[in-house]
Amino acid sequence: MIEKQQINGKDVWLRIDVLPANRENPNTIPTEYFTASYYLDEPDGDGAAGVVLLDEDGQPKRFESPVAALTYAQKSFELGELKNIE
């Protein structure tokens, strides 16, 4: 899912993707996580690559719900924690 937001007076597109948990036991919850990425220009299709939000280890930051991923990305932009948005 890609959602257009206006944050700090700028247009930003936030993309939320599903990331399977790939656990040994498929019944272990959560069975999937979500990742967030952003675009500063309108993406030209579903396959367009955005800037993925990373954790402190440089891996895609995982969220337990799409709402948590979207909220984190929004707050990061509002606080100026993401590059190229000043």
ZASE-474206 format. One record per atom (N, C-alpha, C): x, y, z; atom name; residue in three letters. Coordinates in pm, 1 decimal, decimal comma. Layout:
residues N
<site u="X" v="Y" w="Z" site="CA" code="ALA"/>
...
This chain:
residues 86
<site u="83,7" v="-115,6" w="0,0" site="N" code="MET"/>
<site u="0,0" v="0,0" w="0,0" site="CA" code="MET"/>
<site u="89,4" v="123,5" w="0,0" site="C" code="MET"/>
<site u="55,6" v="221,3" w="-80,4" site="N" code="ILE"/>
<site u="126,2" v="349,2" w="-82,8" site="CA" code="ILE"/>
<site u="25,7" v="457,7" w="-49,0" site="C" code="ILE"/>
<site u="61,9" v="540,9" w="46,5" site="N" code="GLU"/>
<site u="-27,5" v="648,4" w="90,2" site="CA" code="GLU"/>
<site u="45,6" v="781,9" w="80,6" site="C" code="GLU"/>
<site u="-20,4" v="877,8" w="18,1" site="N" code="LYS"/>
<site u="37,6" v="1012,4" w="7,6" site="CA" code="LYS"/>
<site u="2,5" v="1091,1" w="133,6" site="C" code="LYS"/>
<site u="102,8" v="1157,1" w="190,3" site="N" code="GLN"/>
<site u="85,6" v="1239,5" w="309,5" site="CA" code="GLN"/>
<site u="146,0" v="1376,3" w="283,0" site="C" code="GLN"/>
<site u="96,7" v="1476,0" w="350,8" site="N" code="GLN"/>
<site u="163,9" v="1605,5" w="349,4" site="CA" code="GLN"/>
<site u="219,1" v="1624,6" w="490,5" site="C" code="GLN"/>
<site u="352,0" v="1625,4" w="497,9" site="N" code="ILE"/>
<site u="420,2" v="1632,6" w="626,7" site="CA" code="ILE"/>
<site u="516,5" v="1749,7" w="623,0" site="C" code="ILE"/>
<site u="506,0" v="1836,5" w="721,9" site="N" code="ASN"/>
<site u="590,3" v="1956,0" w="728,7" site="CA" code="ASN"/>
<site u="583,4" v="2036,3" w="598,5" site="C" code="ASN"/>
<site u="464,4" v="2039,7" w="538,0" site="N" code="GLY"/>
<site u="442,6" v="2118,1" w="416,8" site="CA" code="GLY"/>
<site u="494,2" v="2055,1" w="288,6" site="C" code="GLY"/>
<site u="537,6" v="1930,4" w="293,9" site="N" code="LYS"/>
<site u="590,2" v="1862,3" w="174,6" site="CA" code="LYS"/>
<site u="510,3" v="1735,4" w="148,2" site="C" code="LYS"/>
<site u="498,6" v="1701,2" w="19,8" site="N" code="ASP"/>
<site u="435,4" v="1575,3" w="-17,4" site="CA" code="ASP"/>
<site u="533,5" v="1461,7" w="1,8" site="C" code="ASP"/>
<site u="487,4" v="1356,1" w="68,8" site="N" code="VAL"/>
<site u="566,8" v="1237,2" w="94,3" site="CA" code="VAL"/>
<site u="476,8" v="1117,3" w="68,5" site="C" code="VAL"/>
<site u="530,0" v="1016,6" w="0,8" site="N" code="TRP"/>
<site u="455,9" v="893,7" w="-22,3" site="CA" code="TRP"/>
<site u="515,9" v="788,3" w="68,6" site="C" code="TRP"/>
<site u="430,4" v="725,1" w="149,3" site="N" code="LEU"/>
<site u="474,7" v="622,2" w="242,6" site="CA" code="LEU"/>
<site u="422,7" v="487,9" w="193,5" site="C" code="LEU"/>
<site u="511,6" v="392,2" w="186,1" site="N" code="ARG"/>
<site u="474,7" v="258,9" w="138,5" site="CA" code="ARG"/>
<site u="491,2" v="159,7" w="252,2" site="C" code="ARG"/>
<site u="390,2" v="76,8" w="271,6" site="N" code="ILE"/>
<site u="393,4" v="-28,4" w="372,8" site="CA" code="ILE"/>
<site u="389,3" v="-162,1" w="300,3" site="C" code="ILE"/>
<site u="485,9" v="-248,5" w="331,3" site="N" code="ASP"/>
<site u="493,5" v="-380,7" w="269,3" site="CA" code="ASP"/>
<site u="488,7" v="-489,4" w="375,9" site="C" code="ASP"/>
<site u="438,8" v="-606,1" w="336,1" site="N" code="VAL"/>
<site u="433,9" v="-723,3" w="424,0" site="CA" code="VAL"/>
<site u="567,9" v="-795,5" w="416,5" site="C" code="VAL"/>
<site u="617,1" v="-837,2" w="532,5" site="N" code="LEU"/>
<site u="741,3" v="-914,2" w="541,2" site="CA" code="LEU"/>
<site u="710,2" v="-1041,2" w="620,2" site="C" code="LEU"/>
<site u="706,6" v="-1158,5" w="554,5" site="N" code="PRO"/>
<site u="678,1" v="-1282,6" w="628,2" site="CA" code="PRO"/>
<site u="780,4" v="-1305,4" w="738,6" site="C" code="PRO"/>
<site u="734,5" v="-1358,1" w="851,6" site="N" code="ALA"/>
<site u="823,2" v="-1382,0" w="966,0" site="CA" code="ALA"/>
<site u="917,5" v="-1499,8" w="940,9" site="C" code="ALA"/>
<site u="878,5" v="-1593,3" w="855,2" site="N" code="ASN"/>
<site u="961,4" v="-1710,1" w="821,6" site="CA" code="ASN"/>
<site u="1012,5" v="-1781,7" w="946,4" site="C" code="ASN"/>
<site u="921,3" v="-1818,1" w="1031,9" site="N" code="ARG"/>
<site u="957,7" v="-1889,9" w="1153,7" site="CA" code="ARG"/>
<site u="957,6" v="-2040,7" w="1128,5" site="C" code="ARG"/>
<site u="1033,0" v="-2112,9" w="1212,4" site="N" code="GLU"/>
<site u="1035,7" v="-2258,1" w="1202,5" site="CA" code="GLU"/>
<site u="896,2" v="-2314,9" w="1222,8" site="C" code="GLU"/>
<site u="825,2" v="-2262,7" w="1320,1" site="N" code="ASN"/>
<site u="687,4" v="-2304,5" w="1346,6" site="CA" code="ASN"/>
<site u="595,4" v="-2197,1" w="1288,5" site="C" code="ASN"/>
<site u="521,8" v="-2226,8" w="1181,4" site="N" code="PRO"/>
<site u="437,7" v="-2125,5" w="1117,2" site="CA" code="PRO"/>
<site u="321,1" v="-2077,7" w="1202,9" site="C" code="PRO"/>
<site u="297,6" v="-2142,4" w="1317,3" site="N" code="ASN"/>
<site u="188,7" v="-2101,2" w="1406,0" site="CA" code="ASN"/>
<site u="233,0" v="-2000,4" w="1511,1" site="C" code="ASN"/>
<site u="361,9" v="-1966,3" w="1514,2" site="N" code="THR"/>
<site u="412,8" v="-1868,4" w="1608,9" site="CA" code="THR"/>
<site u="371,9" v="-1728,8" w="1564,2" site="C" code="THR"/>
<site u="316,6" v="-1654,0" w="1656,4" site="N" code="ILE"/>
<site u="268,6" v="-1518,9" w="1626,4" site="CA" code="ILE"/>
<site u="377,6" v="-1418,9" w="1661,9" site="C" code="ILE"/>
<site u="401,0" v="-1313,7" w="1584,2" site="N" code="PRO"/>
<site u="331,0" v="-1284,0" w="1459,9" site="CA" code="PRO"/>
<site u="383,8" v="-1366,6" w="1344,2" site="C" code="PRO"/>
<site u="297,7" v="-1392,6" w="1248,5" site="N" code="THR"/>
<site u="336,9" v="-1468,7" w="1130,9" site="CA" code="THR"/>
<site u="391,1" v="-1378,3" w="1022,1" site="C" code="THR"/>
<site u="369,0" v="-1248,4" w="1037,4" site="N" code="GLU"/>
<site u="422,2" v="-1152,2" w="941,3" site="CA" code="GLU"/>
<site u="451,6" v="-1020,4" w="1011,3" site="C" code="GLU"/>
<site u="541,2" v="-946,1" w="951,6" site="N" code="TYR"/>
<site u="574,0" v="-811,7" w="996,3" site="CA" code="TYR"/>
<site u="546,5" v="-716,8" w="880,9" site="C" code="TYR"/>
<site u="566,9" v="-590,3" w="906,2" site="N" code="PHE"/>
<site u="547,5" v="-488,4" w="803,8" site="CA" code="PHE"/>
<site u="669,2" v="-397,9" w="802,0" site="C" code="PHE"/>
<site u="705,3" v="-351,2" w="684,3" site="N" code="THR"/>
<site u="815,1" v="-256,8" w="669,9" site="CA" code="THR"/>
<site u="760,9" v="-128,8" w="608,5" site="C" code="THR"/>
<site u="834,5" v="-20,8" w="626,8" site="N" code="ALA"/>
<site u="793,1" v="108,8" w="572,7" site="CA" code="ALA"/>
<site u="905,5" v="166,0" w="487,4" site="C" code="ALA"/>
<site u="867,2" v="230,1" w="379,5" site="N" code="SER"/>
<site u="962,2" v="303,2" w="296,9" site="CA" code="SER"/>
<site u="895,4" v="432,7" w="253,7" site="C" code="SER"/>
<site u="976,4" v="526,0" w="204,6" site="N" code="TYR"/>
<site u="920,0" v="654,8" w="164,3" site="CA" code="TYR"/>
<site u="977,0" v="700,8" w="31,4" site="C" code="TYR"/>
<site u="901,1" v="789,8" w="-30,5" site="N" code="TYR"/>
<site u="937,7" v="851,8" w="-157,3" site="CA" code="TYR"/>
<site u="916,3" v="1001,5" w="-143,5" site="C" code="TYR"/>
<site u="1005,2" v="1079,9" w="-197,1" site="N" code="LEU"/>
<site u="987,7" v="1224,9" w="-196,0" site="CA" code="LEU"/>
<site u="927,7" v="1274,3" w="-326,6" site="C" code="LEU"/>
<site u="925,8" v="1187,7" w="-428,2" site="N" code="ASP"/>
<site u="858,6" v="1214,2" w="-555,0" site="CA" code="ASP"/>
<site u="756,3" v="1103,6" w="-574,8" site="C" code="ASP"/>
<site u="649,1" v="1135,2" w="-645,1" site="N" code="GLU"/>
<site u="544,2" v="1035,5" w="-665,7" site="CA" code="GLU"/>
<site u="601,9" v="910,7" w="-731,7" site="C" code="GLU"/>
<site u="581,1" v="793,7" w="-669,3" site="N" code="PRO"/>
<site u="633,2" v="670,1" w="-727,9" site="CA" code="PRO"/>
<site u="560,6" v="639,6" w="-858,5" site="C" code="PRO"/>
<site u="632,1" v="584,2" w="-954,5" site="N" code="ASP"/>
<site u="574,8" v="561,1" w="-1086,8" site="CA" code="ASP"/>
<site u="521,9" v="419,4" w="-1104,2" site="C" code="ASP"/>
<site u="484,0" v="355,5" w="-997,9" site="N" code="GLY"/>
<site u="426,9" v="221,4" w="-1006,9" site="CA" code="GLY"/>
<site u="448,7" v="143,6" w="-879,6" site="C" code="GLY"/>
<site u="382,4" v="30,1" w="-871,5" site="N" code="ASP"/>
<site u="390,4" v="-52,3" w="-751,3" site="CA" code="ASP"/>
<site u="529,1" v="-111,6" w="-730,2" site="C" code="ASP"/>
<site u="608,3" v="-123,4" w="-835,8" site="N" code="GLY"/>
<site u="740,6" v="-183,3" w="-823,7" site="CA" code="GLY"/>
<site u="850,2" v="-83,3" w="-793,4" site="C" code="GLY"/>
<site u="815,4" v="45,6" w="-783,5" site="N" code="ALA"/>
<site u="916,5" v="149,0" w="-758,2" site="CA" code="ALA"/>
<site u="978,7" v="127,9" w="-620,3" site="C" code="ALA"/>
<site u="1109,4" v="147,3" w="-612,3" site="N" code="ALA"/>
<site u="1180,2" v="129,5" w="-485,4" site="CA" code="ALA"/>
<site u="1189,4" v="262,0" w="-412,3" site="C" code="ALA"/>
<site u="1150,0" v="262,3" w="-286,8" site="N" code="GLY"/>
<site u="1162,3" v="381,0" w="-204,1" site="CA" code="GLY"/>
<site u="1280,6" v="366,1" w="-110,8" site="C" code="GLY"/>
<site u="1294,3" v="459,9" w="-19,2" site="N" code="VAL"/>
<site u="1398,4" v="454,3" w="82,8" site="CA" code="VAL"/>
<site u="1339,7" v="378,5" w="201,8" site="C" code="VAL"/>
<site u="1396,2" v="262,9" w="232,1" site="N" code="VAL"/>
<site u="1345,3" v="177,1" w="338,2" site="CA" code="VAL"/>
<site u="1390,8" v="230,6" w="473,4" site="C" code="VAL"/>
<site u="1299,5" v="232,9" w="570,0" site="N" code="LEU"/>
<site u="1336,2" v="271,5" w="706,8" site="CA" code="LEU"/>
<site u="1409,8" v="154,9" w="771,0" site="C" code="LEU"/>
<site u="1525,6" v="183,3" w="828,7" site="N" code="LEU"/>
<site u="1611,8" v="79,6" w="884,2" site="CA" code="LEU"/>
<site u="1618,2" v="87,3" w="1035,7" site="C" code="LEU"/>
<site u="1648,6" v="-27,4" w="1097,9" site="N" code="ASP"/>
<site u="1669,2" v="-29,4" w="1242,0" site="CA" code="ASP"/>
<site u="1814,7" v="4,4" w="1272,5" site="C" code="ASP"/>
<site u="1853,5" v="-3,9" w="1398,8" site="N" code="GLU"/>
<site u="1989,6" v="34,0" w="1438,2" site="CA" code="GLU"/>
<site u="2096,4" v="-60,9" w="1384,7" site="C" code="GLU"/>
<site u="2056,2" v="-179,5" w="1336,8" site="N" code="ASP"/>
<site u="2151,2" v="-274,9" w="1278,4" site="CA" code="ASP"/>
<site u="2159,4" v="-263,5" w="1126,6" site="C" code="ASP"/>
<site u="2088,2" v="-165,8" w="1069,5" site="N" code="GLY"/>
<site u="2091,1" v="-147,3" w="924,8" site="CA" code="GLY"/>
<site u="1998,5" v="-240,3" w="848,3" site="C" code="GLY"/>
<site u="1912,3" v="-310,2" w="919,5" site="N" code="GLN"/>
<site u="1813,9" v="-399,7" w="858,4" site="CA" code="GLN"/>
<site u="1679,7" v="-327,6" w="847,7" site="C" code="GLN"/>
<site u="1591,8" v="-369,8" w="755,4" site="N" code="PRO"/>
<site u="1459,4" v="-306,4" w="749,3" site="CA" code="PRO"/>
<site u="1389,9" v="-314,6" w="885,1" site="C" code="PRO"/>
<site u="1343,9" v="-199,9" w="932,9" site="N" code="LYS"/>
<site u="1274,0" v="-195,4" w="1062,3" site="CA" code="LYS"/>
<site u="1142,3" v="-270,1" w="1048,4" site="C" code="LYS"/>
<site u="1115,0" v="-361,9" w="1141,7" site="N" code="ARG"/>
<site u="993,4" v="-443,7" w="1136,2" site="CA" code="ARG"/>
<site u="890,7" v="-392,7" w="1235,6" site="C" code="ARG"/>
<site u="766,6" v="-391,2" w="1190,6" site="N" code="PHE"/>
<site u="653,6" v="-347,6" w="1271,7" site="CA" code="PHE"/>
<site u="551,2" v="-459,0" w="1276,8" site="C" code="PHE"/>
<site u="473,7" v="-463,5" w="1385,4" site="N" code="GLU"/>
<site u="375,6" v="-569,7" w="1400,5" site="CA" code="GLU"/>
<site u="242,3" v="-538,3" w="1334,5" site="C" code="GLU"/>
<site u="224,0" v="-415,0" w="1286,8" site="N" code="SER"/>
<site u="100,6" v="-381,8" w="1215,8" site="CA" code="SER"/>
<site u="129,4" v="-273,3" w="1112,8" site="C" code="SER"/>
<site u="45,7" v="-264,6" w="1009,4" site="N" code="PRO"/>
<site u="65,0" v="-157,8" w="911,6" site="CA" code="PRO"/>
<site u="43,3" v="-20,0" w="973,4" site="C" code="PRO"/>
<site u="-45,1" v="-11,6" w="1071,0" site="N" code="VAL"/>
<site u="-69,7" v="116,6" w="1138,2" site="CA" code="VAL"/>
<site u="54,0" v="161,5" w="1214,3" site="C" code="VAL"/>
<site u="120,7" v="68,6" w="1281,9" site="N" code="ALA"/>
<site u="243,0" v="102,8" w="1355,4" site="CA" code="ALA"/>
<site u="352,2" v="150,1" w="1259,5" site="C" code="ALA"/>
<site u="364,6" v="86,0" w="1144,2" site="N" code="ALA"/>
<site u="464,9" v="125,7" w="1045,2" site="CA" code="ALA"/>
<site u="436,4" v="265,1" w="991,4" site="C" code="ALA"/>
<site u="311,2" v="290,9" w="956,5" site="N" code="LEU"/>
<site u="271,7" v="419,9" w="903,2" site="CA" code="LEU"/>
<site u="290,1" v="530,8" w="1007,3" site="C" code="LEU"/>
<site u="250,5" v="504,5" w="1129,7" site="N" code="THR"/>
<site u="264,5" v="602,6" w="1237,4" site="CA" code="THR"/>
<site u="411,2" v="635,3" w="1263,5" site="C" code="THR"/>
<site u="496,9" v="534,0" w="1267,3" site="N" code="TYR"/>
<site u="639,8" v="555,1" w="1289,9" site="CA" code="TYR"/>
<site u="698,8" v="642,2" w="1179,5" site="C" code="TYR"/>
<site u="665,9" v="611,2" w="1054,7" site="N" code="ALA"/>
<site u="718,0" v="688,2" w="941,5" site="CA" code="ALA"/>
<site u="670,7" v="833,8" w="948,9" site="C" code="ALA"/>
<site u="543,1" v="854,8" w="977,6" site="N" code="GLN"/>
<site u="490,0" v="990,7" w="989,4" site="CA" code="GLN"/>
<site u="561,6" v="1068,5" w="1098,6" site="C" code="GLN"/>
<site u="574,0" v="1008,8" w="1215,4" site="N" code="LYS"/>
<site u="639,9" v="1075,7" w="1328,3" site="CA" code="LYS"/>
<site u="786,3" v="1105,4" w="1297,4" site="C" code="LYS"/>
<site u="854,4" v="1013,0" w="1230,3" site="N" code="SER"/>
<site u="994,9" v="1033,9" w="1194,8" site="CA" code="SER"/>
<site u="1010,3" v="1155,3" w="1104,0" site="C" code="SER"/>
<site u="919,4" v="1171,4" w="1008,0" site="N" code="PHE"/>
<site u="923,4" v="1288,8" w="920,8" site="CA" code="PHE"/>
<site u="889,9" v="1415,6" w="998,1" site="C" code="PHE"/>
<site u="787,0" v="1409,8" w="1081,6" site="N" code="GLU"/>
<site u="746,9" v="1528,2" w="1159,2" site="CA" code="GLU"/>
<site u="860,0" v="1576,7" w="1248,4" site="C" code="GLU"/>
<site u="936,0" v="1485,0" w="1302,9" site="N" code="LEU"/>
<site u="1046,6" v="1519,8" w="1392,3" site="CA" code="LEU"/>
<site u="1175,9" v="1551,0" w="1316,3" site="C" code="LEU"/>
<site u="1174,2" v="1537,0" w="1184,4" site="N" code="GLY"/>
<site u="1292,0" v="1565,5" w="1103,8" site="CA" code="GLY"/>
<site u="1400,9" v="1460,6" w="1113,8" site="C" code="GLY"/>
<site u="1364,0" v="1337,5" w="1151,4" site="N" code="GLU"/>
<site u="1463,2" v="1232,6" w="1166,9" site="CA" code="GLU"/>
<site u="1501,9" v="1164,7" w="1035,4" site="C" code="GLU"/>
<site u="1424,3" v="1188,0" w="930,4" site="N" code="LEU"/>
<site u="1455,8" v="1125,7" w="801,6" site="CA" code="LEU"/>
<site u="1520,0" v="1228,2" w="710,2" site="C" code="LEU"/>
<site u="1618,2" v="1184,0" w="633,5" site="N" code="LYS"/>
<site u="1696,1" v="1275,5" w="549,9" site="CA" code="LYS"/>
<site u="1615,5" v="1325,9" w="430,2" site="C" code="LYS"/>
<site u="1661,9" v="1434,6" w="373,3" site="N" code="ASN"/>
<site u="1608,5" v="1492,9" w="250,7" site="CA" code="ASN"/>
<site u="1466,8" v="1548,0" w="263,6" site="C" code="ASN"/>
<site u="1420,9" v="1578,4" w="382,7" site="N" code="ILE"/>
<site u="1285,2" v="1629,0" w="396,5" site="CA" code="ILE"/>
<site u="1282,6" v="1769,6" w="454,5" site="C" code="ILE"/>
<site u="1396,7" v="1827,7" w="487,4" site="N" code="GLU"/>
<site u="1399,6" v="1958,5" w="551,2" site="CA" code="GLU"/>
<site u="1323,8" v="2060,4" w="470,6" site="C" code="GLU"/>
